[in-house]
Amino acid sequence: MKAETSVPVHEIIATRRSPRSFNETASISNEDLTAILEAARWAASAFNGQPWRFFVGKRGDEVFSQILSSLGDFNKSWAKNSSSLILVAGKTVRGDGSIHADYQYDCGLAVAQLVIEAHHRGLIAHQMTGFDKAVAQEVLSIAPELIPVVVIAVGTQDAPEKLAGPLLERETAKRERLALSELVIKGLPA
């Protein structure tokens, strides 16, 4: 389903969604997984600090199970079918020892590029903050200087009808965003 935009935007942006219906039999190739991580690697970052760090699991391996165990029950119910789970953690201290107060912003830029590359490759990606950071920190042995930020499920889309109840409703809901007039406080082009 294509987004109804006020002016044309790139096809990848107009058609990108965050579905929850993953094909539990599909796998992700190492090439595709490496490419989406490479896209994230090349994201812009303040002072070129690159605070993002990735914990990458493929369905069936230990890292996937560890990341899955940190998800809330709602997210666990559908994310278990994804081909890969990627936990993004951020470094809160810069290379010079100063506090990196904006590490989450930089991590968000990396995740955005990861999601766009996944979509470009015919995959879907769904980002989640509904996970227990303390559990993730423990089960993945995440170093104390790294803070878990987000988990991304990546894989192949399946039929929405495989889902039920609130999951199906969310899957088939119309894509909506606030109007630009509500988002641009000053300076909206006429």
C-alpha positions as CSV (number, residue, x, y, z in Angstrom):
1,M,0.0,0.0,0.0
2,K,1.5,3.3,-1.1
3,A,1.5,6.3,1.2
4,E,-0.7,9.2,0.1
5,T,2.0,12.0,0.1
6,S,1.4,15.7,-0.5
7,V,4.0,15.6,-3.3
8,P,5.8,12.6,-4.9
9,V,8.6,11.1,-2.9
10,H,11.0,8.2,-3.7
11,E,9.1,4.9,-4.3
12,I,10.9,3.2,-1.5
13,I,9.8,5.7,1.0
14,A,6.2,5.8,-0.3
15,T,5.8,2.0,-0.1
16,R,7.8,1.2,3.0
17,R,5.8,-0.2,5.9
18,S,6.5,-2.0,9.2
19,P,4.5,-5.2,8.8
20,R,4.3,-7.9,11.4
21,S,3.4,-10.8,9.1
22,F,6.7,-12.6,8.5
23,N,7.2,-15.8,6.5
24,E,8.5,-18.2,9.1
25,T,10.0,-20.5,6.4
26,A,12.0,-17.7,4.5
27,S,15.6,-17.2,5.3
28,I,17.8,-14.1,4.7
29,S,21.0,-14.5,2.7
30,N,24.3,-13.5,4.2
31,E,24.7,-11.0,1.3
32,D,21.4,-9.3,2.1
33,L,22.1,-9.2,5.8
34,T,25.6,-7.8,5.2
35,A,24.2,-5.2,2.8
36,I,21.6,-3.9,5.2
37,L,24.3,-3.6,7.9
38,E,26.6,-1.9,5.5
39,A,23.9,0.6,4.7
40,A,23.6,1.3,8.4
41,R,27.3,1.6,8.7
42,W,27.4,4.5,6.2
43,A,24.8,6.6,8.0
44,A,25.7,10.2,9.0
45,S,26.8,10.7,12.6
46,A,27.8,13.7,14.6
47,F,31.6,14.2,14.5
48,N,31.7,10.9,12.7
49,G,31.3,9.2,16.1
50,Q,29.4,6.2,14.7
51,P,28.0,5.1,18.2
52,W,25.8,2.3,16.8
53,R,26.7,-1.3,17.5
54,F,24.8,-4.3,16.2
55,F,23.9,-7.7,17.7
56,V,22.7,-9.8,14.8
57,G,20.8,-13.1,15.0
58,K,19.4,-15.3,12.3
59,R,16.3,-17.4,13.2
60,G,17.5,-20.7,14.8
61,D,20.8,-19.3,16.2
62,E,21.7,-18.4,19.7
63,V,21.8,-14.6,19.2
64,F,18.3,-14.6,17.6
65,S,17.0,-16.6,20.6
66,Q,18.7,-14.2,23.0
67,I,17.2,-11.1,21.4
68,L,13.8,-12.8,21.1
69,S,13.9,-13.5,24.9
70,S,14.1,-9.8,25.6
71,L,11.0,-8.9,23.6
72,G,7.6,-8.2,25.2
73,D,5.0,-10.9,24.7
74,F,3.1,-8.9,22.0
75,N,6.2,-8.5,19.9
76,K,7.5,-12.0,20.6
77,S,4.3,-13.4,19.2
78,W,5.1,-12.3,15.6
79,A,8.8,-11.4,15.6
80,K,9.7,-15.1,16.2
81,N,8.8,-15.6,12.5
82,S,11.3,-13.1,11.2
83,S,14.4,-14.2,9.4
84,S,16.7,-12.0,11.5
85,L,16.6,-10.0,14.7
86,I,19.0,-7.1,15.1
87,L,19.5,-5.3,18.3
88,V,21.1,-1.9,18.0
89,A,23.0,-0.5,21.0
90,G,24.6,2.9,21.3
91,K,27.9,4.0,22.8
92,T,27.1,6.8,25.3
93,V,30.7,8.1,25.4
94,R,32.7,9.5,22.5
95,G,36.2,8.5,21.6
96,D,37.6,11.4,23.6
97,G,35.8,10.3,26.7
98,S,33.1,13.0,26.6
99,I,29.4,12.1,27.0
100,H,27.7,11.4,23.7
101,A,24.3,12.9,24.6
102,D,22.9,12.4,21.1
103,Y,23.8,8.8,20.5
104,Q,20.2,7.8,20.0
105,Y,19.8,10.3,17.2
106,D,22.8,8.8,15.4
107,C,21.6,5.3,16.0
108,G,18.2,6.3,14.5
109,L,19.9,7.5,11.3
110,A,21.7,4.2,11.0
111,V,18.5,2.2,11.6
112,A,16.7,4.4,9.0
113,Q,19.3,3.5,6.4
114,L,19.1,-0.2,7.4
115,V,15.3,-0.2,6.9
116,I,15.5,1.5,3.5
117,E,18.2,-0.9,2.2
118,A,16.1,-3.9,3.5
119,H,13.0,-2.5,1.7
120,H,15.1,-1.9,-1.5
121,R,16.1,-5.6,-1.4
122,G,12.5,-6.8,-1.2
123,L,12.6,-7.5,2.6
124,I,10.5,-6.0,5.3
125,A,11.8,-4.5,8.6
126,H,9.9,-3.7,11.8
127,Q,11.5,-1.7,14.5
128,M,10.6,-2.3,18.2
129,T,11.2,-0.5,21.4
130,G,9.0,-3.0,23.2
131,F,11.7,-5.0,24.8
132,D,13.4,-5.3,28.2
133,K,16.8,-3.6,28.0
134,A,18.0,-5.2,31.2
135,V,17.2,-8.6,29.9
136,A,18.9,-7.8,26.5
137,Q,22.0,-6.5,28.4
138,E,22.3,-9.7,30.4
139,V,21.5,-12.4,27.8
140,L,23.7,-10.8,25.1
141,S,26.5,-9.8,27.6
142,I,26.3,-6.3,26.3
143,A,29.2,-4.1,27.7
144,P,28.1,-1.5,30.2
145,E,29.2,1.4,28.0
146,L,26.5,0.3,25.4
147,I,22.8,1.0,25.9
148,P,20.2,-1.1,24.0
149,V,18.2,1.3,21.8
150,V,16.0,-0.8,19.4
151,V,15.3,-4.2,18.0
152,I,14.6,-4.7,14.3
153,A,12.9,-7.7,12.8
154,V,13.9,-8.4,9.2
155,G,12.5,-10.9,6.8
156,T,10.1,-11.7,4.0
157,Q,6.5,-10.5,4.2
158,D,3.7,-13.0,4.4
159,A,0.0,-12.7,4.0
160,P,-1.6,-10.4,6.6
161,E,-4.4,-12.9,7.1
162,K,-1.9,-15.2,9.0
163,L,-2.4,-12.7,11.9
164,A,-5.5,-12.3,14.0
165,G,-7.1,-9.7,16.3
166,P,-5.2,-6.5,17.0
167,L,-2.2,-7.8,14.9
168,L,-4.4,-8.2,11.8
169,E,-6.0,-4.8,12.4
170,R,-2.7,-3.1,12.6
171,E,-1.4,-5.0,9.6
172,T,-4.2,-3.9,7.3
173,A,-4.8,-0.4,8.7
174,K,-4.4,2.6,6.3
175,R,-1.0,4.3,6.5
176,E,-1.5,7.6,8.1
177,R,0.7,10.5,9.2
178,L,0.1,13.9,10.5
179,A,-0.2,16.6,7.8
180,L,2.9,18.7,7.1
181,S,0.9,21.7,8.3
182,E,0.8,20.1,11.8
183,L,4.5,19.1,11.7
184,V,6.2,22.2,10.2
185,I,5.8,24.9,12.9
186,K,7.4,27.7,10.8
187,G,8.4,28.0,7.2
188,L,6.1,25.5,5.4
189,P,6.6,26.1,1.6
190,A,3.5,27.5,-0.1
